[in-house]
Amino acid sequence: MAVDNDLLAKARKRANFRLCNVSGYTSEILEIQADTPSLHVLFIPGNPGVILFYKEFVEFLYELLAGTASVTAIGHVSHSRKDWEQGRLLSLQEQIDHKIDFIREELQNIEIPILLVGHSIGSYISIEIFKKSPQKVKYCVGLYPFLTLNPHSTTQLVIAKIAKSHFVAAALSYLVASLGLLPVQALRFIVRKSLGKSWSASAVEAACSHLSQYHTMRNVLYMAMTEFEKLSETPDWAFIRERKAQFAFLFGDDDHWGPLHLSEEISKLVPGIPISIERENHTHGFSCTEAGSLWVAQHVADLIKNQWACTNQ
């Protein structure tokens, strides 16, 4: 796939950050509104659901769609800088309901088609949204999808054990939150050295401002616990098979959340569904680097353009 790397250096339209109320929950939104859009792309993050991790991706996607689509990214409730919900923990299902409510309250009156793009568990959430809003949603792209448990993943096993223990999850959240007491420069240094050696500046800032909050880490782990419970069930292949022309998936070459054996399983269960494999070493956390954000944005933009070219024939 040809990628316009010049976009990394070019000036681009910046995503606007705002807070909005969705069914009583204070929600973080990143968006770029087109002047005369023919489509509306709604992006659903993974876990952590901190949308600032996806800032470059949102901006690149808007540029690559050349102003034909408005792009909105909505964060998960309480994966936020401030504890708006006063310590409440929200499950995977509650996060799904939150996104469905957002469409009903914020996007219900728009007359253009809605396209869903989800990352990791956001892919699962997007499928559930699609099932609830088949008249509004016209297309769904799953990026590095987390749709079912991977019994071969040691990382998933460890996270599941941590998340299942209230004591361990709380202790780990307090430990991470204690880093937030450090001077900002010191925290940035630690994040860059431990996690973000190649991360973009906005990804480092997102980690420092959001992941260093106790309420955010507790919600990340609580949501993970409910993910492992829900994803032990078989995905709704019947729905995906019924609408396979409206789905596309991107898998990573070495991704334990969306392993290649899952892509093979989907291909067998839903013959003909569009599946691509990224082999550029951008990893599951593609959005933490500008190069990864651009590559995946280019892939998604090409999918959308091809889908709409076929739809309008």
N, C-alpha and C positions, 0 to 999 in steps of 0.2 A: 504494500500500500504506500503510495506516494504521500509524504507529509510535507507541508509547507513550513519548514523550520524558520523561515523569515518572520513568521508570526511571533516567535519568541522575542524578537527585537523591536517589532513594530508597535506603535502606540495602538491601544485598543480601548473600546468602550468599557468602562469599569462597572462592575456589578454594585448595585445599591443594597445596603443592609438596612433592614427595618424590623421592628417588632410588630406582631399583630396578635389579636385575640382570636383563638379558634376554640369554640365551645368552652370558654372559660380558661383555657390554657394560654399563657404567654408564649408565643412561638417566634423563633428566629427565622428570618427570611432573607435570602439573597435573590436578587432579580435584575433582569435587564428587559425593559419593555421596548418592543419594536414599534415604529410609528404606524405601520399598516400590516400587522402580522397576518399570515394565513394559517399559522399553526401556533400552539402553545405547548412548550416542552416543560413538563414538571419532573424535577429530579428528586429522587428519594435516596438519602445517604445510607451507608452501612452503619455499623456499630463500632466505635462511637459515631453518633449522629450529629457531629459538629459541622455545620455547613461551611464554616470558614476554611476547612480543609479542602473544599472544592471550589474555591474562588477562581483560580486560574482555569479550571475545567469549564465552569459556567461561562467565563468570558471568552475562552477560545471557541466553545460551541456556538455562542452567539455570532461571533465573527465569521465562522466557517459556514453558517447558515445565511450569511449576508443580509441580515436584517429581515428575513422572511418569517422569523419565529421569535416570539417572546420566550424567555427562559427564566423559570422560577425554581429555586431550590429551597426546600423546607426542612428545617432541622427537627430532630426528635425532641419531645417535651422533656425538659430538665437535663438535656445534654447542652447546658447553657452556661454563660458566664456568671449569671446571678441565679440564686435559688428562688425563682419566682413561685415555685409550687411548695415551698416550705418543707422540703425533705420528703415529699411524696415519691414513691417508687412506682414506675409504670412498666407494665408488661408489654410483650411483643404485640398482643392483641389490642391493647390500649393505644399503642403507637400506630397500629394499622387504622383503628377507628379515628384517630386524630387526623390522619391524612385524608380519609374519606370525608370527614367533616370539613376539612380545608377546601376540598373541591366543591362541596355543597355550598359553603358559605362565601367563598372568594371567587370561584370560577364557574359557578352554575349558570351565570347569565352571559358568558362569552359564547359566541356563535361559531367559533372556529374549533377544529378538532384538537383534542388533548393527546399528547404523546407522553408516555411514561418512560423514564430512564432510571433504573435502580442499580445501586452498587451493593454487592455482597448480600446481606439480609434485606437490603433495600429492593433487591430483585424479587424476593419472596413477597415483600410488602406490596410491590407494584402489581404482582399477579393477583393478590387478594383485592386490591383496589379495582383492577380491571374486571374482576368477577362481579363487583358491586356496582360498577358504572360502565357497563358495556356500550351504552348509547353515547356517552361522552368521550370515552377513551377509544382511540382508533389504532394505537400501535404501542408495543411494549418492548423495551430493550433491557436485557439483563447483563450487567457487567460483572465479571468474576463472581457468578451467582452462588450464594449460599442457600441451597434449597433442601438439602438433606444432610444428615450426619455422615461424617467420614470416619469409619472405625479404624482406619490406618493412621489417623492424625494424633500424634502425641500431644501436640499443642492444644487441640480441641479437648482432649481428655483432661489435661491440667486445668484449662480454663473452666471446664464444666465442674470440676471438683471445688475449685476456688469459689465459683459463683453459687454453688449449692449450699455452701456453709455461710450462714449469716455472720458468724464471728470472724471467719477468715476474710470474707468480702469487706466487712466493716474495717478490719485492721489494715488491710491493703489500701483501702480508700483513704484512711487517716494518714497512712505512710506517704502516699502520693500527694495528698493535700498539704502535708507538712512542707513539701518542697515549695509550695506557693508562698511560704513565709519568707523565702529568700529574696534578696534584692533582684530586680528584674534582669539585670545583666548577668547575674550569676545563674539564674534559672535558665535563661537562654543558652548560656554556655553549656550547662548540663544536658539540655535537650539536644543541642547540636552534636555534642560528643557521644551521647548514648543512643539517640534515636535518629537524629536528623542530619547526618553528615552530608547528604545530598539533597536535603529538603529545601523547598522554597521558603522565602521569608514569611509568607503568610501561613504556611503549615507550621512553622516553628512558633509563630505568634498564637495560632489556634491551640497548640499543645500547652503553651504557657498560660494562656488566659482561661481555657476551659477545662482541660484535663487535670489541672492542679486544684480543682474544686472538689471538695468531698462529695457534694450532692451529685455532681456529674459522674464521678467514678462509681458511686453506689448505683446510679441508674444504669450505667454501662454494664455493670456486672449483673444487676437484677434482670435487665432485659436479656442478657446472654443466657441466664438460667432458664428463662421462659422460652428462649429460642431453642435450646437443647431439648426441652420438653416437647415443644410443638413439632420440631423437625425430625423427631423420632418417628413421626407418622409419614405415610407415603404421600408424596406430592400429588396434586390434582392433575394427573396427566391427561385425563379426559377433557378438561377444559382447554388445556394447551393444545391438544390434538384437534379439538373442534375449531380453534382459531389460529392454527399454526402459521397462516399467512400473515398474521398480525404480531408475530413474535420474532425476536432474534436474540441470540446469546453470544457473548464473548467470554471465552475461557482463557486462563493463563497457563503457560507451559508448565509452571511449577507452583501450583496454588493448592494448598490443602483445604481451603474453604470451598473451592469449586474445582475439584480434581478432574483430570482428563477422563477418568473412568465414568464420571457423571455425564460428561459430554457424549461419550459413547452410548451410555444408557439412554439418554434423551433421543439420540439419533435412531436407536432401535425402536423406542416406544412411540416416537413421533417422526416417522420417516419424512424427509424432505424439509424439516424445519431448518432455517438458516442458523448455522453455528460456525463461529470463527475461533481461531486460537491465536493468541498474542504470543509471539516468540522473540520479542524485542527486549526482554529482561526489565520490563517496567514494574512487575510484581503486582500483588493484590492491592497494595497501597499506592496505586498509580498517581492518585491526586496529590500526593505529598511532594512531587517534583513537577517542575514546569514541563520537562520533556515528556513525562508520562501523561500529564494532563492534556498536552497537545496531541499526542499520538491517539489517545482514546477518544478525544473530542473529534478528531478527524475521522476515525472509524464510525462513530455515532452519526456524524453529519452525513457521511457517505451512505449509511444505511437509510437515514431519513429521506435523503434526496432520491435514492433508488426506489424506496417504497412509494413515495409520492409521484414519481414518474410513472410507475406501474398503475397506481390508483387512478391517475388522470388520463390514462390512455383511452 
